[in-house]
Amino acid sequence: MLMYLTVMAAALLVAALTLFSGFGIGTLLMPVFAIFFPLEAAVAMTAVVHLSNNLFKLTLVGRYADWKIAVRFIIPGLVFSAFGAYLLTRMATSEPLYSYEFYGVRELTILKLVVGLLMLLFALLELSKRFDELSFPKKYLPLGGALSGFFGGLSGHQGALRSAFLIRSIDDKTKFIGTGVVCSVAVDLSRVAVYGTLFFGGTLTTIVDSGGLNLISAAVLTAFLGSFIGSRLMKKVKMRYVRNLVGGMLLVVALLLGSGLI
């Protein structure tokens, strides 16, 4: 029961927040899954929830997307997302770098270290007011797609970079959110394809034996509710407040991952 309540609460909150901030739902949901499952299984489970939720968000706000801008962003994003996802699957099979005793055996792996450092970096970006002012001309959209796609595939951190590259090209808030969701779906499709090839087969037994399929279903439905709530509040919530909350949450999770506690 505790496992279900924890994952569902996280899915509800994060799905509502991600509609505003643009950071991936997997950024914070994956560590929650990792409390109860091996990290590689947690990545695979999170990817399913993330893609399902993005497809649901697409039905809510996808009609606002600027497709001319989205296509320039998506094409390099697809390629580099697959590359980032491939690196993630390779790191997941590496031996622990360090282990210690603290209420059981705690292990620091290269995957936890890399993801933890990336989360720390993006937490600082979310908390920085200067990052609010960072933007790039429209001509750099393909570069933004490549960078956002790569980090999306590697650690799920595609939203902050995507926002920085899209913000100057799109003035309307709803159009900005809709375009971001379309780009995020494309990255998800690319990385889930890689995870499906290299990850899911080896972890499916673990997920099924541990009741993970029911948990994934519960997380997907709860995330749908969170996204729906977020879409109703889309024009009422100030972006700065959300980004401060997201940055603080990322900072905590980054420290826990970097220390091997989760």
Secondary structure, 3 states (H helix, E strand, C coil): CHHHHHHHHHHHHHHHHHHHHCCCCHHHHHHHHHHHCCHHHHHHHHHHHHHHHHHHHHHHHHHHCCHHHHHHHHHHHHHHHHHHHHHHHHHHCCCCCEEEECCCEEEECHHHHHHHHHHHHHHHHHHCHHHHCCCCCHHHHHHHHHHHHHHHHHHCCCHHHHHHHHCCCCCCHHHHHHHHHHHHHHHHHHHHHHHHHHHHHHHHHHHHHCCHHHHHHHHHHHHHHHHHHHHHCCCCCCHHHHHHHHHHHHHHHHHHHHCCCC
